[in-house]
Amino acid sequence: MKKLKYILIFFIVLQSCKQKVANETTQKAPLPEVSITQPFIGNIKETEAINGQVVFLNKTSIVAPISGYVTLVRTKLNDKIRKNQLLYQIQTKESKALQKANISPNKNFGIINVYASATGYVSNQNIPDTGVFVNEGNPLLTIVKNTDLAIQVNAPFTLSKLIKNQKNIEVTLPNKEIKTAYFYKATPTVDAISQTQNILFKLKKYSALPENLNVLIKIPVLEKTNSILVSKNAVLANETQDKFWLMKVNKDNLALKISIKKGIENNGKVEILEPKLRLDDKIIEKGAYGLADSTQVKIIK
């Protein structure tokens, strides 16, 4: 009797374990969580990046009006100076000789004052000290008007027609700051070897930039309007970057792989040429990486 009792208990325990395993097996795994976006209609541009450089257009060279000795220097490199400010005094050889012989008519005889002919900064100082002899016409210093600056690029001539019509050119500074410029002028010649043309852009809003600063100019080469666009984060690609697709969520929350043909890509947006998407389509923006086709997902905000 005891033996039968033990067999019955064993059978009950065995059935209980089987039921527990079955329950664990049938328990569903958590669904992948994704966030979605939707296609939208907008304008998009294809751009070509060209290196540029800040240049000052207004430079004034101050030269010696006579030959003689520099007896006074009233400015230094990088000083801000104003028009008609005294910069130098130059004494003629004859005056200096008379002065040494103590027969000069007066202390200012033969001394010529040199004044600034423009307002700006001293960008180059050829004569920084007194006692130097200069000939008539020798450069003393250069004044630059830093408010009159431009962005200079050497652009392929093939882009010249596009560039000359541009009124809103994007200029990226080394610190990633974005400025807006417009076409100003172009030289009438091209480089014989590179076939590039020297072109100047002016900033739409003045900003104090140092000369020779390297910047990046983005030239629009193609612009499309009323295109179907999606977020760049929603576009997936293979390792060789020659096949692209989206993961579209249907009404049953199944993520379906949709092969696409891309158009222009710019500023975090991608133009979708094929297939034609609906504006109410649900496209996975985050969480699509590694998802197999027809995977059931959970949409989160």
Backbone as JSON, one array per atom type, in Angstrom:
{
  "sequence": "MKKLKYILIFFIVLQSCKQKVANETTQKAPLPEVSITQPFIGNIKETEAINGQVVFLNKTSIVAPISGYVTLVRTKLNDKIRKNQLLYQIQTKESKALQKANISPNKNFGIINVYASATGYVSNQNIPDTGVFVNEGNPLLTIVKNTDLAIQVNAPFTLSKLIKNQKNIEVTLPNKEIKTAYFYKATPTVDAISQTQNILFKLKKYSALPENLNVLIKIPVLEKTNSILVSKNAVLANETQDKFWLMKVNKDNLALKISIKKGIENNGKVEILEPKLRLDDKIIEKGAYGLADSTQVKIIK",
  "N": [[0.83, -1.2, 0.0], [1.92, 1.21, 0.84], [3.83, 1.45, -1.1], [2.31, 1.91, -3.39], [1.29, 4.37, -2.71], [3.58, 6.01, -2.75], [4.22, 5.88, -5.45], [2.05, 7.2, -6.54], [2.39, 9.79, -5.53], [4.82, 10.49, -6.74], [4.01, 10.52, -9.41], [2.22, 12.69, -9.41], [3.96, 14.83, -8.76], [5.64, 14.73, -10.97], [3.86, 15.4, -13.06], [3.28, 18.0, -12.3], [5.74, 19.3, -12.64], [6.05, 19.07, -15.41], [3.92, 20.66, -16.26], [4.76, 23.16, -15.35], [7.08, 23.59, -16.88], [5.93, 23.71, -19.38], [4.37, 26.02, -19.15], [6.39, 27.95, -18.86], [7.6, 27.72, -21.31], [5.66, 28.53, -23.09], [5.44, 31.21, -22.43], [5.65, 34.5, -23.61], [8.38, 36.2, -25.21], [9.73, 39.49, -24.5], [8.71, 42.21, -26.63], [10.6, 43.87, -29.22], [11.42, 47.27, -28.67], [10.55, 50.23, -30.35], [10.9, 53.49, -31.86], [9.01, 55.7, -33.88], [8.85, 57.48, -37.04], [7.55, 59.68, -39.56], [7.1, 60.01, -43.13], [7.63, 63.11, -44.89], [6.8, 66.08, -46.77], [9.0, 68.21, -48.47], [11.63, 70.64, -49.21], [14.85, 70.13, -50.65], [18.42, 70.29, -50.91], [21.25, 69.58, -52.93], [24.61, 69.81, -52.23], [27.93, 71.1, -52.88], [31.0, 70.99, -51.33], [33.47, 73.45, -50.81], [36.72, 74.61, -50.09], [37.48, 77.66, -48.43], [38.74, 80.99, -47.71], [39.24, 83.64, -45.4], [39.57, 86.99, -46.36], [40.9, 90.31, -46.3], [39.67, 93.11, -47.9], [40.21, 95.82, -48.09], [43.08, 97.41, -48.0], [45.64, 99.53, -47.0], [48.63, 100.94, -47.9], [51.17, 102.58, -46.24], [53.64, 104.82, -47.14], [57.01, 106.1, -47.24], [57.21, 109.58, -47.56], [59.41, 111.07, -48.19], [63.03, 110.84, -48.5], [65.0, 109.91, -45.71], [65.75, 109.97, -42.15], [64.09, 107.98, -39.75], [62.61, 109.42, -37.07], [60.65, 109.31, -35.2], [58.28, 107.02, -33.98], [54.95, 106.22, -33.75], [53.2, 104.11, -33.44], [52.3, 100.58, -33.23], [52.56, 97.12, -34.25], [49.46, 95.6, -34.97], [48.02, 97.56, -33.68], [45.1, 99.6, -33.26], [44.22, 102.18, -35.34], [43.34, 105.55, -36.27], [42.05, 107.52, -38.98], [44.14, 110.17, -40.12], [45.73, 110.1, -37.92], [48.86, 110.61, -36.25], [51.67, 108.87, -37.36], [54.45, 108.51, -38.03], [57.58, 110.33, -37.88], [59.84, 111.81, -40.09], [63.13, 112.76, -40.73], [65.01, 114.8, -42.89], [68.15, 114.16, -44.62], [69.68, 116.43, -45.0], [68.64, 118.18, -43.1], [69.31, 116.83, -40.8], [72.07, 116.96, -40.91], [72.52, 119.73, -40.69], [71.53, 120.07, -38.17], [73.36, 118.67, -36.6], [75.49, 120.31, -36.96], [74.73, 122.44, -35.53], [73.36, 124.54, -36.77], [70.79, 124.6, -37.56], [67.76, 126.08, -38.67], [65.37, 125.92, -37.07], [63.96, 123.65, -34.6], [62.17, 121.94, -35.85], [62.8, 121.97, -38.47], [63.0, 120.51, -41.64], [61.74, 118.18, -40.86], [59.33, 115.78, -41.44], [55.97, 114.98, -41.02], [54.14, 111.93, -40.9], [51.01, 110.78, -41.62], [48.09, 108.72, -40.86], [46.2, 107.49, -43.51], [43.85, 106.18, -43.48], [41.34, 104.48, -41.51], [41.79, 101.75, -39.31], [43.5, 98.65, -38.67], [46.92, 97.98, -37.82], [48.44, 95.85, -39.84], [50.83, 95.02, -40.85], [54.08, 95.95, -40.16], [56.68, 97.56, -41.41], [58.7, 99.3, -40.61], [59.5, 99.42, -37.5], [61.03, 100.77, -35.6], [62.93, 103.67, -34.48], [65.57, 105.7, -35.99], [66.17, 104.43, -38.34], [67.13, 104.57, -41.75], [65.25, 105.59, -44.52], [64.21, 105.34, -47.93], [62.56, 107.5, -50.26], [59.28, 106.48, -50.88], [59.56, 103.97, -49.8], [57.89, 101.27, -48.1], [56.21, 101.79, -45.02], [54.25, 100.87, -43.18], [51.26, 98.78, -43.13], [47.82, 99.32, -43.33], [44.83, 97.76, -42.47], [41.38, 97.49, -43.18], [39.37, 95.97, -41.2], [36.66, 95.56, -41.22], [35.87, 95.36, -43.78], [35.63, 92.68, -45.2], [35.92, 89.5, -46.93], [34.98, 86.25, -48.24], [37.11, 84.13, -49.81], [37.32, 81.92, -52.55], [38.59, 79.29, -54.63], [36.97, 78.19, -57.14], [35.73, 75.5, -59.19], [35.37, 76.17, -62.65], [33.14, 75.16, -63.84], [31.16, 75.44, -62.0], [30.62, 78.09, -61.9], [28.42, 79.52, -63.04], [26.29, 78.67, -61.44], [27.13, 79.62, -58.96], [27.16, 82.42, -59.22], [24.55, 83.18, -59.06], [23.76, 82.9, -56.5], [22.38, 83.8, -53.38], [22.28, 83.05, -50.8], [24.55, 81.57, -49.37], [26.01, 78.94, -47.58], [28.32, 79.17, -44.98], [30.74, 77.53, -43.21], [32.42, 77.77, -40.21], [35.62, 77.02, -38.56], [34.93, 76.38, -35.91], [32.5, 75.21, -36.19], [30.44, 76.99, -36.39], [27.82, 78.54, -38.22], [27.62, 80.71, -40.96], [26.02, 83.06, -43.18], [26.38, 83.88, -46.58], [26.75, 85.88, -49.62], [27.08, 85.95, -53.21], [29.7, 87.99, -54.4], [31.82, 89.03, -56.19], [33.72, 88.0, -59.1], [36.9, 87.01, -60.47], [38.0, 87.91, -63.8], [39.41, 85.91, -65.05], [40.65, 82.5, -65.37], [42.47, 79.87, -63.72], [45.08, 78.47, -65.54], [45.89, 75.81, -65.35], [44.39, 74.39, -63.31], [41.86, 75.2, -63.96], [40.17, 76.76, -62.37], [38.29, 79.39, -60.82], [38.76, 82.52, -59.26], [36.75, 83.54, -56.69], [34.7, 85.77, -54.82], [32.89, 86.04, -51.78], [30.52, 87.8, -49.79], [29.72, 88.32, -46.36], [26.38, 88.18, -45.18], [25.69, 89.3, -42.81], [27.78, 91.25, -40.92], [30.66, 89.9, -39.36], [33.28, 89.73, -37.04], [35.98, 88.41, -38.23], [39.16, 86.75, -38.36], [41.82, 87.47, -40.67], [42.81, 85.17, -43.23], [41.61, 82.96, -42.12], [40.53, 79.64, -42.39], [37.7, 78.35, -44.01], [34.6, 76.6, -44.8], [32.79, 76.4, -47.72], [29.53, 75.84, -48.88], [28.21, 74.99, -51.84], [25.2, 75.11, -53.52], [24.24, 72.69, -55.83], [22.12, 71.37, -56.88], [18.66, 71.54, -56.51], [15.61, 70.48, -55.11], [12.07, 70.58, -54.97], [9.1, 69.97, -53.0], [9.54, 67.25, -52.39], [9.48, 63.78, -51.29], [10.5, 63.12, -48.12], [12.52, 61.62, -45.53], [13.66, 61.08, -42.16], [17.18, 60.91, -41.72], [18.07, 59.08, -39.86], [16.34, 56.98, -40.09], [17.01, 55.5, -42.28], [18.48, 52.55, -43.38], [21.42, 50.56, -44.17], [23.5, 48.28, -46.08], [26.76, 46.73, -45.52], [28.41, 47.49, -47.62], [27.27, 49.77, -48.49], [25.56, 49.94, -50.72], [23.0, 49.11, -50.89], [19.84, 50.0, -49.66], [17.33, 50.46, -47.13], [14.12, 50.77, -45.47], [12.38, 50.28, -42.36], [9.17, 49.54, -42.11], [6.23, 49.91, -40.23], [3.34, 47.98, -39.96], [-0.32, 47.79, -39.63], [-0.61, 45.72, -37.84], [1.5, 45.92, -36.2], [3.83, 44.86, -37.25], [7.14, 44.88, -38.32], [8.18, 45.68, -41.43], [10.49, 45.08, -44.01], [11.48, 47.46, -46.31], [12.76, 47.98, -49.37], [14.58, 50.72, -50.76], [15.11, 53.51, -53.03], [17.41, 55.98, -52.93], [17.54, 59.6, -53.06], [18.61, 62.87, -53.03], [20.66, 63.67, -50.24], [20.84, 65.46, -47.27], [21.58, 67.6, -44.51], [20.54, 65.91, -42.45], [18.32, 64.82, -43.65], [16.72, 62.66, -46.03], [15.99, 62.09, -49.39], [13.42, 60.15, -50.77], [13.13, 58.27, -53.54], [12.02, 55.94, -54.64], [10.21, 53.27, -53.09], [6.99, 54.91, -53.63], [6.11, 56.66, -50.87], [3.6, 56.93, -48.32], [2.27, 59.72, -46.51], [1.3, 59.07, -44.03], [2.57, 56.76, -43.35], [4.2, 54.58, -41.07], [7.38, 54.73, -40.03], [10.23, 53.18, -38.78], [12.39, 54.9, -36.69], [14.21, 54.74, -34.6], [15.73, 51.89, -33.22], [15.58, 50.02, -35.22], [17.81, 48.73, -36.14], [19.26, 45.67, -36.94], [16.86, 44.29, -36.87], [14.8, 41.66, -38.02], [12.98, 40.98, -41.05], [9.43, 41.34, -40.9], [9.18, 41.33, -38.13], [7.56, 41.46, -35.02], [6.83, 44.38, -33.23], [7.09, 46.81, -30.52], [5.72, 49.9, -30.22], [7.06, 52.86, -28.99], [7.02, 56.12, -27.48]],
  "CA": [[0.0, 0.0, 0.0], [2.84, 2.36, 0.9], [4.48, 1.54, -2.4], [1.35, 2.54, -4.3], [1.19, 5.77, -2.29], [4.77, 6.7, -3.25], [4.11, 5.97, -6.9], [1.06, 8.24, -6.82], [3.02, 11.09, -5.23], [5.81, 10.72, -7.79], [3.28, 10.85, -10.63], [1.68, 14.04, -9.24], [5.09, 15.76, -8.85], [6.1, 14.73, -12.36], [2.91, 16.16, -13.85], [3.42, 19.41, -11.91], [6.95, 19.82, -13.29], [5.77, 19.19, -16.84], [3.05, 21.81, -16.45], [5.57, 24.36, -15.12], [7.94, 23.76, -18.05], [5.06, 24.11, -20.5], [4.01, 27.43, -18.94], [7.56, 28.77, -19.13], [7.88, 27.66, -22.74], [4.66, 29.31, -23.82], [5.52, 32.62, -22.07], [6.19, 35.28, -24.71], [9.53, 37.08, -24.99], [9.34, 40.9, -24.67], [8.83, 42.71, -28.0], [11.56, 44.96, -29.41], [10.8, 48.6, -28.57], [11.01, 51.12, -31.41], [10.23, 54.77, -32.02], [8.72, 55.85, -35.3], [8.74, 58.78, -37.68], [6.71, 59.61, -40.75], [7.6, 60.78, -44.26], [7.08, 64.46, -45.02], [7.11, 66.76, -48.03], [9.83, 69.39, -48.24], [12.65, 71.0, -50.2], [16.17, 69.61, -50.29], [19.47, 70.73, -51.81], [22.52, 68.86, -53.01], [25.65, 70.83, -52.18], [29.34, 70.73, -53.06], [31.81, 71.74, -50.36], [34.72, 74.02, -51.32], [37.48, 75.33, -49.06], [37.62, 79.09, -48.64], [39.62, 81.7, -46.78], [38.86, 85.02, -45.12], [40.54, 87.99, -46.84], [40.53, 91.71, -46.14], [39.7, 93.74, -49.22], [40.66, 97.21, -48.01], [44.42, 97.5, -47.4], [46.3, 100.79, -47.36], [50.07, 100.95, -47.62], [51.74, 103.9, -45.89], [55.02, 104.83, -47.62], [57.79, 107.3, -46.87], [57.03, 110.65, -48.56], [60.74, 111.61, -48.53], [64.15, 110.06, -47.97], [65.51, 110.48, -44.47], [65.86, 109.12, -40.96], [62.88, 107.9, -38.93], [62.93, 109.96, -35.74], [59.53, 109.08, -34.28], [57.32, 105.96, -34.34], [53.85, 106.38, -32.82], [52.27, 102.98, -33.52], [52.89, 99.25, -33.19], [51.83, 96.08, -34.96], [48.12, 95.24, -34.47], [47.34, 98.71, -33.07], [43.99, 100.21, -33.98], [44.53, 103.58, -35.59], [42.29, 106.32, -36.94], [42.5, 108.37, -40.08], [44.82, 111.42, -39.77], [46.55, 109.92, -36.7], [50.3, 110.69, -36.52], [52.31, 107.55, -37.31], [55.91, 108.63, -38.06], [58.27, 111.57, -38.28], [61.06, 111.52, -40.85], [63.99, 113.94, -40.86], [65.86, 114.71, -44.08], [69.61, 114.1, -44.37], [70.18, 117.8, -44.92], [68.24, 118.73, -41.81], [70.09, 116.17, -39.75], [73.44, 117.48, -41.0], [72.5, 121.07, -40.12], [71.29, 119.93, -36.72], [74.62, 118.26, -35.99], [76.4, 121.47, -37.01], [74.09, 123.47, -34.7], [72.97, 125.7, -37.55], [69.42, 124.38, -38.04], [66.92, 127.26, -38.42], [64.53, 125.6, -35.91], [64.03, 122.22, -34.27], [61.29, 121.19, -36.75], [63.22, 122.15, -39.85], [63.33, 119.27, -42.36], [61.05, 117.01, -40.28], [58.06, 115.55, -42.11], [55.03, 114.09, -40.31], [53.42, 110.94, -41.73], [49.71, 110.52, -40.98], [47.3, 107.6, -41.37], [45.23, 107.9, -44.53], [42.63, 105.36, -43.32], [41.1, 103.9, -40.18], [41.88, 100.29, -39.32], [44.51, 98.02, -37.82], [48.24, 97.81, -38.42], [48.61, 94.41, -40.09], [52.22, 94.75, -41.18], [54.87, 97.14, -39.87], [58.02, 97.39, -41.96], [59.64, 100.12, -39.84], [58.97, 99.51, -36.13], [61.92, 101.49, -34.69], [63.54, 104.92, -34.96], [66.98, 105.63, -36.38], [66.32, 103.73, -39.62], [67.09, 105.43, -42.93], [64.33, 105.08, -45.54], [64.16, 106.09, -49.18], [61.22, 107.92, -50.65], [58.48, 105.39, -51.46], [59.67, 102.72, -49.03], [56.71, 101.02, -47.24], [56.41, 101.91, -43.57], [53.33, 99.91, -42.57], [50.02, 98.53, -43.86], [46.58, 99.44, -42.55], [43.72, 96.98, -43.03], [40.05, 97.79, -42.67], [38.89, 94.62, -40.92], [35.21, 95.45, -41.45], [35.65, 95.1, -45.2], [36.2, 91.35, -45.44], [35.21, 88.62, -47.86], [35.4, 84.85, -48.27], [37.68, 83.88, -51.14], [37.43, 80.51, -52.93], [38.96, 78.95, -55.99], [35.92, 77.25, -57.5], [35.76, 75.01, -60.57], [34.64, 77.06, -63.56], [31.86, 74.53, -64.15], [30.16, 75.87, -61.0], [30.56, 79.55, -61.86], [27.07, 80.02, -63.31], [25.48, 78.41, -60.25], [27.6, 80.45, -57.85], [26.86, 83.82, -59.44], [23.14, 83.44, -58.78], [23.47, 82.53, -55.11], [22.23, 84.88, -52.4], [22.31, 82.46, -49.46], [25.59, 80.54, -49.34], [26.33, 78.52, -46.21], [29.75, 79.21, -44.66], [30.99, 76.85, -41.94], [33.7, 78.15, -39.58], [36.29, 75.88, -37.91], [34.24, 76.02, -34.66], [31.19, 74.69, -36.62], [29.46, 78.06, -36.49], [27.35, 78.72, -39.59], [27.34, 82.06, -41.43], [25.39, 83.12, -44.5], [27.06, 84.84, -47.45], [26.19, 86.02, -50.96], [28.09, 86.17, -54.24], [30.12, 89.39, -54.49], [32.43, 89.24, -57.5], [34.64, 86.96, -59.56], [37.94, 87.5, -61.37], [37.65, 87.61, -65.19], [40.3, 84.88, -65.59], [40.71, 81.22, -64.66], [43.8, 79.27, -63.66], [45.3, 77.71, -66.77], [46.08, 74.38, -65.07], [43.28, 73.81, -62.55], [40.58, 75.69, -64.5], [39.36, 77.3, -61.28], [38.11, 80.84, -60.86], [38.78, 83.17, -57.95], [35.42, 84.12, -56.43], [34.56, 86.38, -53.5], [31.57, 86.11, -51.17], [30.42, 88.72, -48.66], [28.79, 87.89, -45.33], [25.16, 88.97, -45.15], [25.77, 90.04, -41.55], [29.2, 91.35, -40.59], [31.2, 89.21, -38.19], [34.71, 90.01, -36.94], [36.75, 87.19, -38.48], [40.56, 87.04, -38.66], [42.25, 87.2, -42.03], [43.41, 83.86, -43.53], [40.87, 81.88, -41.48], [40.0, 78.66, -43.33], [36.27, 78.06, -43.83], [34.04, 75.68, -45.78], [31.67, 76.96, -48.46], [28.67, 74.82, -49.48], [27.58, 75.52, -53.05], [24.07, 74.27, -54.0], [24.36, 72.29, -57.24], [20.82, 70.85, -57.29], [17.61, 71.78, -55.52], [14.32, 69.88, -55.44], [10.96, 71.02, -54.12], [7.97, 69.03, -52.83], [10.04, 65.87, -52.41], [9.17, 62.94, -50.14], [11.7, 63.05, -47.3], [12.47, 60.95, -44.23], [14.83, 61.33, -41.31], [18.35, 60.1, -42.07], [18.19, 58.01, -38.88], [15.45, 55.88, -40.44], [17.54, 54.78, -43.44], [19.46, 51.51, -43.06], [22.23, 50.19, -45.32], [24.4, 47.14, -45.88], [28.14, 47.1, -45.23], [29.02, 48.11, -48.8], [26.55, 51.01, -48.76], [24.97, 49.95, -52.05], [21.6, 48.74, -50.74], [19.24, 50.78, -48.58], [15.96, 50.08, -46.84], [13.42, 51.28, -44.3], [11.53, 49.32, -41.65], [7.84, 50.13, -42.04], [5.36, 49.19, -39.29], [1.97, 47.92, -40.47], [-1.36, 47.93, -38.6], [-0.45, 44.64, -36.86], [2.78, 46.19, -35.53], [4.91, 44.08, -37.84], [8.15, 45.7, -39.0], [8.42, 45.11, -42.75], [11.65, 45.64, -44.68], [11.11, 48.09, -47.58], [13.93, 48.46, -50.12], [14.34, 52.07, -51.27], [16.08, 54.19, -53.87], [17.63, 57.3, -52.36], [17.87, 60.74, -53.89], [19.53, 63.79, -52.36], [20.78, 63.54, -48.78], [21.43, 66.7, -46.78], [21.07, 68.14, -43.24], [19.76, 64.94, -41.68], [17.13, 64.41, -44.41], [17.0, 61.84, -47.21], [14.91, 62.04, -50.37], [13.07, 58.79, -51.17], [12.64, 58.26, -54.91], [11.19, 54.74, -54.79], [8.84, 53.36, -53.62], [6.27, 56.1, -53.22], [5.64, 56.51, -49.49], [2.46, 57.74, -47.87], [2.66, 60.59, -45.41], [0.89, 58.46, -42.77], [3.33, 55.54, -43.1], [4.97, 54.55, -39.83], [8.74, 54.3, -40.33], [11.04, 53.09, -37.55], [13.53, 55.82, -36.66], [15.16, 54.2, -33.62], [15.45, 50.51, -32.83], [15.43, 49.14, -36.39], [19.06, 48.04, -36.47], [19.29, 44.25, -36.62], [15.53, 43.68, -36.9], [14.49, 40.84, -39.19], [11.73, 41.31, -41.73], [8.19, 40.83, -40.3], [9.31, 41.22, -36.68], [6.55, 42.23, -34.29], [7.52, 45.38, -32.39], [6.29, 47.64, -29.63], [6.01, 51.32, -30.51], [7.13, 53.75, -27.83], [7.16, 57.52, -27.86]],
  "C": [[0.87, 1.26, 0.0], [3.51, 2.56, -0.45], [3.57, 2.23, -3.41], [1.22, 4.04, -4.01], [2.37, 6.57, -2.83], [4.72, 6.89, -4.76], [3.15, 7.09, -7.29], [1.64, 9.64, -6.6], [4.03, 11.47, -6.32], [5.12, 11.17, -9.08], [2.73, 12.28, -10.57], [2.8, 15.09, -9.4], [5.58, 15.88, -10.29], [5.18, 15.56, -13.25], [3.01, 17.67, -13.55], [4.63, 20.05, -12.58], [6.74, 20.03, -14.78], [4.91, 20.42, -17.13], [3.81, 23.12, -16.3], [6.46, 24.66, -16.32], [7.12, 24.25, -19.24], [4.68, 25.57, -20.39], [5.17, 28.35, -19.27], [7.86, 28.83, -20.62], [6.94, 28.55, -23.53], [4.68, 30.79, -23.46], [6.23, 33.41, -23.17], [7.39, 36.12, -24.29], [9.09, 38.52, -25.19], [9.59, 41.37, -26.11], [9.89, 43.81, -28.09], [10.83, 46.31, -29.38], [11.41, 49.52, -29.63], [10.28, 52.45, -31.32], [10.08, 55.02, -33.52], [8.74, 57.31, -35.74], [7.85, 58.6, -38.9], [7.33, 60.42, -41.88], [6.95, 62.18, -44.27], [7.52, 65.07, -46.34], [7.93, 68.01, -47.73], [10.8, 69.63, -49.39], [14.01, 70.49, -49.73], [17.19, 70.02, -51.35], [20.64, 69.75, -51.77], [23.62, 69.91, -53.09], [27.03, 70.23, -52.46], [30.19, 71.62, -52.16], [33.13, 72.18, -50.99], [35.41, 74.78, -50.19], [37.61, 76.8, -49.44], [38.49, 79.71, -47.57], [39.15, 83.14, -46.62], [39.97, 85.96, -45.61], [39.99, 89.38, -46.54], [40.71, 92.42, -47.48], [40.32, 95.12, -49.2], [41.99, 97.27, -47.26], [45.1, 98.77, -47.92], [47.76, 100.74, -46.96], [50.53, 102.38, -47.37], [53.22, 103.88, -46.27], [55.7, 106.14, -47.2], [57.63, 108.37, -47.94], [58.36, 111.26, -49.01], [61.79, 110.61, -48.08], [64.66, 110.73, -46.7], [65.54, 109.45, -43.35], [64.54, 109.16, -40.17], [63.23, 108.33, -37.52], [61.81, 109.7, -34.72], [58.63, 107.98, -34.85], [56.2, 105.99, -33.3], [52.83, 105.22, -32.86], [53.04, 101.67, -33.5], [52.01, 98.28, -33.97], [50.54, 95.73, -34.22], [47.41, 96.38, -33.75], [46.15, 99.13, -33.94], [44.3, 101.69, -34.12], [43.39, 104.24, -36.35], [42.89, 107.19, -38.03], [43.04, 109.7, -39.55], [45.61, 111.32, -38.46], [48.03, 109.96, -37.1], [50.94, 109.31, -36.34], [53.83, 107.65, -37.18], [56.31, 110.1, -38.23], [59.57, 111.17, -38.95], [61.84, 112.82, -41.03], [64.91, 113.76, -42.06], [67.33, 114.66, -43.69], [70.18, 115.5, -44.19], [69.87, 118.42, -43.56], [69.07, 118.13, -40.69], [71.53, 116.69, -39.73], [73.51, 118.88, -40.4], [72.31, 121.02, -38.61], [72.57, 119.57, -35.99], [75.61, 119.43, -35.95], [75.87, 122.65, -36.21], [73.74, 124.72, -35.49], [71.57, 125.51, -38.15], [68.57, 125.59, -37.7], [66.0, 127.08, -37.23], [64.49, 124.09, -35.73], [63.16, 121.36, -35.19], [61.68, 121.3, -38.21], [63.59, 120.8, -40.47], [62.67, 118.03, -41.79], [59.64, 116.93, -40.88], [57.21, 114.58, -41.27], [54.32, 113.17, -41.31], [52.15, 110.55, -40.98], [49.01, 109.31, -41.63], [46.27, 108.12, -42.36], [43.93, 107.09, -44.46], [42.53, 104.88, -41.88], [41.16, 102.38, -40.28], [42.91, 99.79, -38.34], [45.83, 97.92, -38.57], [48.47, 96.31, -38.6], [50.05, 94.03, -40.4], [53.02, 96.03, -40.96], [56.31, 96.9, -40.32], [59.07, 98.14, -41.16], [59.09, 100.28, -38.43], [59.8, 100.39, -35.19], [62.45, 102.78, -35.33], [64.99, 104.68, -35.36], [67.21, 104.96, -37.72], [66.26, 104.75, -40.76], [66.17, 104.79, -43.97], [64.43, 105.96, -46.77], [62.72, 106.48, -49.48], [60.49, 106.76, -51.34], [58.61, 104.07, -50.74], [58.42, 102.52, -48.17], [57.06, 101.1, -45.76], [55.52, 100.91, -42.81], [52.1, 99.76, -43.46], [48.84, 98.61, -42.91], [45.49, 98.61, -43.24], [42.42, 97.42, -42.37], [39.37, 96.45, -42.45], [37.39, 94.46, -41.11], [34.89, 95.17, -42.91], [36.31, 93.77, -45.56], [35.34, 90.55, -46.39], [35.73, 87.2, -47.69], [35.86, 84.56, -49.68], [37.79, 82.38, -51.39], [37.94, 80.41, -54.35], [38.02, 77.83, -56.43], [36.1, 76.75, -58.93], [34.9, 75.89, -61.48], [33.27, 76.48, -63.89], [30.76, 74.94, -63.18], [29.91, 77.37, -61.04], [29.15, 80.09, -62.09], [26.15, 79.82, -62.11], [25.83, 79.39, -59.13], [27.13, 81.89, -58.02], [25.4, 84.18, -59.17], [22.78, 83.24, -57.31], [23.43, 83.75, -54.19], [22.27, 84.37, -50.97], [23.26, 81.27, -49.45], [25.93, 80.22, -47.9], [27.85, 78.48, -46.02], [29.94, 78.59, -43.28], [32.38, 77.22, -41.42], [34.33, 76.94, -38.92], [35.62, 75.45, -36.6], [32.81, 75.53, -34.91], [30.09, 75.75, -36.65], [29.12, 78.3, -37.96], [27.07, 80.19, -39.86], [26.69, 81.98, -42.8], [26.05, 84.22, -45.33], [26.34, 84.9, -48.81], [27.33, 86.27, -51.95], [28.4, 87.67, -54.36], [30.73, 89.7, -55.85], [33.37, 88.09, -57.83], [35.68, 87.58, -60.48], [37.58, 87.11, -62.8], [38.53, 86.54, -65.83], [40.19, 83.6, -64.77], [42.15, 80.73, -64.67], [43.98, 78.33, -64.86], [45.4, 76.2, -66.52], [44.85, 73.77, -64.4], [41.91, 74.18, -63.08], [39.61, 76.1, -63.37], [39.35, 78.81, -61.37], [38.08, 81.39, -59.44], [37.48, 83.92, -57.74], [35.37, 84.63, -55.0], [33.1, 86.35, -53.07], [31.63, 87.1, -50.01], [29.42, 88.15, -47.65], [27.56, 88.79, -45.33], [25.09, 89.82, -43.89], [27.22, 90.05, -41.1], [29.54, 90.59, -39.31], [32.71, 89.42, -38.19], [35.49, 88.7, -37.05], [38.19, 87.56, -38.8], [40.92, 86.7, -40.1], [42.96, 85.86, -42.11], [42.73, 82.7, -42.79], [40.3, 80.94, -42.55], [38.55, 78.33, -43.0], [35.84, 77.08, -44.93], [32.8, 76.31, -46.41], [30.86, 75.82, -49.07], [27.88, 75.44, -50.63], [26.42, 74.61, -53.46], [24.23, 73.97, -55.49], [23.04, 71.74, -57.78], [19.83, 71.09, -56.17], [16.29, 71.2, -56.0], [13.27, 70.37, -54.46], [9.89, 69.94, -54.08], [8.41, 67.57, -52.97], [9.56, 65.12, -51.17], [10.47, 62.71, -49.37], [11.45, 62.23, -46.04], [13.71, 61.32, -43.45], [15.96, 60.39, -41.71], [18.51, 58.92, -41.12], [17.35, 56.79, -39.23], [15.99, 55.02, -41.57], [18.63, 53.82, -43.01], [20.2, 51.11, -44.33], [23.06, 48.96, -45.01], [25.83, 47.64, -45.71], [28.8, 47.82, -46.4], [28.31, 49.39, -49.22], [26.01, 51.09, -50.19], [23.51, 49.49, -52.05], [21.04, 49.45, -49.51], [17.8, 50.33, -48.37], [15.43, 50.81, -45.61], [12.69, 50.13, -43.64], [10.2, 50.02, -41.4], [6.95, 49.28, -41.15], [3.93, 49.2, -39.83], [0.96, 47.98, -39.3], [-1.29, 46.84, -37.53], [0.85, 44.78, -36.08], [3.89, 45.25, -35.99], [5.84, 45.03, -38.58], [8.52, 45.04, -40.31], [9.58, 45.83, -43.43], [11.24, 46.15, -46.05], [12.37, 48.61, -48.25], [13.6, 49.8, -50.77], [15.43, 52.49, -52.24], [16.2, 55.61, -53.37], [17.86, 58.35, -53.43], [18.9, 61.59, -53.18], [19.5, 63.55, -50.85], [21.48, 64.78, -48.24], [20.77, 67.1, -45.46], [20.15, 67.19, -42.51], [18.49, 64.48, -42.36], [17.56, 63.61, -45.63], [15.77, 61.85, -48.11], [14.67, 60.58, -50.77], [12.43, 58.85, -52.55], [11.68, 57.1, -55.16], [11.29, 53.93, -53.5], [8.18, 54.65, -53.15], [5.67, 55.88, -51.84], [4.42, 57.39, -49.24], [2.89, 58.56, -46.66], [2.24, 60.03, -44.05], [1.59, 57.13, -42.5], [4.12, 55.67, -41.8], [6.33, 53.92, -40.12], [9.55, 54.28, -39.03], [12.25, 54.02, -37.67], [14.61, 55.34, -35.71], [14.74, 52.78, -33.24], [15.35, 49.54, -33.98], [16.67, 48.32, -36.68], [19.01, 46.58, -36.02], [17.94, 43.57, -36.64], [15.34, 42.87, -38.18], [13.17, 41.29, -39.8], [10.56, 40.62, -41.04], [8.34, 40.54, -38.8], [8.21, 42.05, -36.01], [7.26, 43.13, -33.28], [6.52, 46.09, -31.5], [6.7, 49.08, -29.87], [5.99, 52.12, -29.22], [7.32, 55.16, -28.32], [8.59, 57.97, -27.67]]
}
